Every structure is written in C-alpha cells, then in structure tokens.
Amino acid sequence: MSLPSLLSQHIVRRPQRIALLQHIAEQGSITRAAKSAGLSYKAAWDAIDELNNLAQKPLVERAVGGKGGGGAKLSSEGERVLRLYQKLQALQAQVLEAAEDASDLDLLGRLMLRTSARNQLHGKVVSIEHQGRNDLIRLELAEGLCIDAQITHDSTVHLELQPGTEVVALIKAGWLELLGNGQAATSGHNLLEGTLEAILDAEDGPSEVRIALPNGQTLCALAEPLHLRTHKLTVDQPVQVQFSPSNVLIGTPL
C-alpha cells in the first residue's frame, strides 16, 4: 500500500511534526516526546491527530492518563512512515544541492497546500451525484466510514474528481455541531458517532472538543461550555456530531 500523496507532501512540508514520530518511538510518552521535539503538549496532540487523519491507518497508538502524560507508541504503519522519513532526511542534502537558486525552494513552498481547517481527513471519492449546478460527492474515509461533500460541478471538473480519486476532506472546527441526548439530527447533514475524547476549556469563548471516530481518525469541534453542561456531554462518553455537506471542502494533490 503506497503512502497517500497528501501525507507524503506533509512529510516534506512539516518535518518537525513528522520527526515527532521518532521522539515517540524513543520516549514512549507524548509529554516527553513533545519536549524533545520542541513542541507544546497540545501541539503534539494536534500533530498526532493530523498525521493519523491523513494516513490510511493510525500512525500512533496512545493511552490517555498514563505516566508522563499518557503512554504512546508507533503502530506498524507509523514505523513504516518513520522509515520513509529517515530516507527523506538522507536525500534532503541532495535536494538542496540540486536547487539552482534559493528561490526554487521558495517556489516549491508556495505550491504546497496549507489550510486553517482543523479537520483534515484522508479519503477517496466513491460516487458523484449531479444536482443541478452542484455535485454531491460521497467520500470514503478510513475503515469504510463515509461522508458527503457538496461542491459546484465546476469544482468537480477543476479538481478532476472521479471515483477512486484520493482527496483530503477539510472541515473547520466551528462547522461541527455536537448533538446532546434527545437532539435530532438535521436532515441531509452528515452524522458521525464517536467518543468524546477530550475537552480543552478556553479562558474566553468556546471549548475545543476532540472526538475519536471508530476508524481511528479524530475530529476537532468547538462547543460552548453551557451546551456541554446542558446536554451532559463529558469525556469518555459516546457523542454524535453533525455537519452540512456544503461545509466539507475537498483538496487534492497538485
């Protein structure tokens, strides 16, 4: 199984986060690995979530609450990606020597995808349903989990989407809505079930909520503390999250 194109681009674009895999392998702890990598504890968790979401299989297996901030180890897929990263490190000097001018590297950097969307989920197109000027794109994520994205037909053509195309689904955290007990889902919306993994309270504003999906991917949502209290949404309990297909953006490799 080949490494997804968008994950391989991430390896080149964000070497510090990929290097975190090496620190996790050596330290066996998210806290110690984050310190060794020069990241905050939160940034390390964000990096792990992003890497797991972009890979076809989770790269890091973790246990919350262990000694040193929770134990962590690489999965077999994580070990494979780490070996690839180490090979890329060996080639880095050759790439720098091959550049004819420093501006060549700047140009490559501008062409790489960066996004502010917290949720970046690797998947592939399984079907395209035409709806007038729009298309409903069915995406299959890891382990067969599916979501829908609604984009214009022009965007479908521009991105050259067809069944089998590998993509990344981009969803801003503020576009996700947590449903409490008794709350009905909105018709036509995506509805995913997962486990409320963590609640990170902010001094002012909504809390950041992490939802672990059954396929090993993770969603990040924003929720008002009052909403969480009212619906008794607490850590380690099942939770449903919904979002409109029109709020799912699609990215493809260049």
N, C-alpha and C positions, 0 to 999 in steps of 0.2 A: 504494500500500500504506500503510495507516494505521499510526501508531505504536501498539504494544501498550499497552493500558490500564495494565498494571503498570509498564512503563517510563516512561510519562508521569507516573504517581504518583511514581516515583522521582525524576524531574526536579524536581518540586515539593518533595519531602521532603528530598532530599540535594543541594542546589545546589552545594556545594563539589566534589563528585565530578563532576557534570556540567560544571562550569567547567573541570575538568581537560582536557576536550576542547579548549577554547580554548587552553590553555597548550601542549598537544601540537602543535596546529596552528602555533603561533607558534615553538616551540622546536625541534621535530623530535627531541627526546630525552626519554626517560622521566625521567632524572635531573634535567635542568633544568626540565622541566615540573612535576615533583613539588615542587621547591624553590619555584618561582613560585606554586604553588597552596597552599603551606603544608602539604604532606603529606610523610610519610616515603617513601622509595623503595618499601618493602614495601606501604605503604598505597596508593600509586599503582598498583602491580601489582594489588592486591586490587580497587581501583576499576575498573580496566580489565577484569579478569575478570568482575566483576559486571555491568558495562554490556554487555559482549559476550554474556554468557549470557542477559540479559533481552531483548536485541534479537533481531529475526528474522534479522539479518545482523550479522557483526562490525563494530563501530564503529571499532576501532583496529587497524592493522596494525603489527606490531613485528618487530624483528630483534635478537635477544639478542647481547650482547657487542660491540656497536659502540662508537664513540667517545662518551664521555659516558654510558656505562651502557646502550647499546643504542638504535638509531635507532627512531623511531616516527612514524607519520603517520596521519591520519584516512582511513578508507575513504570512498567516495562516500556510504554510508549515515550514517557518522559526521558528514560535513559537513552532511548534511540535518538530523540531530538537533541539531547545533550551531546551525544557523539557527533551529530551533524554540526552543532555549533562549534565544537572544538576543531572540526575540519575547516570550518569557515574562518576561524581565527588564524589557522595556519596559512590560509590563502589571502588574508587581508593585506599583508605586506605586498604581495604580488599585484593586487588590485591597485594599491596606491602608486606603485611604480609604473603601472600601465597607463594611468591617467596622464594625458598630455598637458593638462593645465589644471590648476586648483579649481577653476570654475567648472570643470567637468563634474567634480564631485558635488558642487552646489546644485548643478542642474539635475543630477540624479536625485538629490534630496528633495527638490521641489516636486519631482514627478511621483514621489511616494505618497500614498494615501495616509492622511491623518484626519481624525474626526473627534469632535467633542462628545459624541454619543457614548454613554457609559456602557451600553449593552451592545456587544459586537459578537454575533453568533454565526459560526460557520455552518453552512448548509448547501443544499443543491436544489435546483428547480426540478419539480416533478410534474407540474402541469401549468398551463397558461389558459385562462378563460377570458375571452374577449367580452367586454361590457361597454359597448359604445366607444368613447374616446379613451376609456381606461381598460386596463387588464388586471385581472385577479391572478396573482402569482402564488401558487402553492409551493412552499419551501419545506423540504425535509431536513431537519436538524439531526444531530447525533441520536443513535438508537431509535430511529423511526419517528421521533416527535415532529409534528408538523405545525406550521403557522401559515397564515395568508398575508400577502402584501398587496396593496392596491397602488399601482403606478400608472402613468399615462402610457398609451400604446406607443407614443413616440419614444418614451424612455425604454420600453421593452426592445424596440428596434435599435436604439442607440447603444444599449448595453449588449446587444446581440444575444438576448436570453433565449434559451430553448431548453427542453427537458434534458437534464444531465449537467447543465452549466453550474459550476461551483461559484457560490456567492457568499457574501457576508451580510447578514441582516443587521441593520443599525436601528436601535430604538433608544431614544432619550429616556432617562430615568423618570422624568416628570410626566411622561406619556403613559406610564403604567399605573393601574388602579388596583389596589388591594381590596378584595371583597371580604366583608365580615360575615359572620353567621347570619343566614336569613336574607342576605343581599342577593338579588337575582342578577345574572349576567345580562349584559346588553346584547340584543340580537345582532348577529353579524360580526361581533367582535371576536378576536382571538381569546381563548380562555385556557390558561395553563394552571396545572396544580403542582405544588411543590411544598417544601418545608421552609418555614421562616427560620433562617439560619442565624441572623444577627440583626440587631437594631442599634444603630450608631446615632445617638442623640446629638443634636446641634444646639449651640447656645441660643441661637435665634433662628427660627424657621423650621422647616420640616425635617424629620429624621430620615437618615439613609437606612434603607432596609434591604437585606440580602436574602434572596430566595433561591434555595438549592433545588434544581429541577431533577427529576428522576433519571435523566440521561447523563448526569454529571456536569452539565452546564449550570451557570449561575446568572440570575438576573439581579439588577440593582434598581430599586424603586425609591421614590420619595413619598413619605406619608406624614400627615400632621399627627403630632402626639395625641391630640384629642381623638382622632379617628382610631388610632391604635388602642387607646384605652376604652373607648365606647364599645368597640367590637371585640375587646379582649384578645387582641392579636399579640401573642407573646412568642418568645424564642422556642424553637423545637416543636411547634405545632403546625399541622397542615394548613395551607393557605392557598387561595385561588387568586390569580392575577389576570386582569383583562386589559386589552389594548386594541385600538382600532387598526384594521389592515392599512388604512391610509397613513398611519403613524409608523409604519415599517418602511425604512429606506433600504435600498439594495445597493451594495457595492460589488464591483468585480475587479479582478486583476487588470493592470494596464497591459 
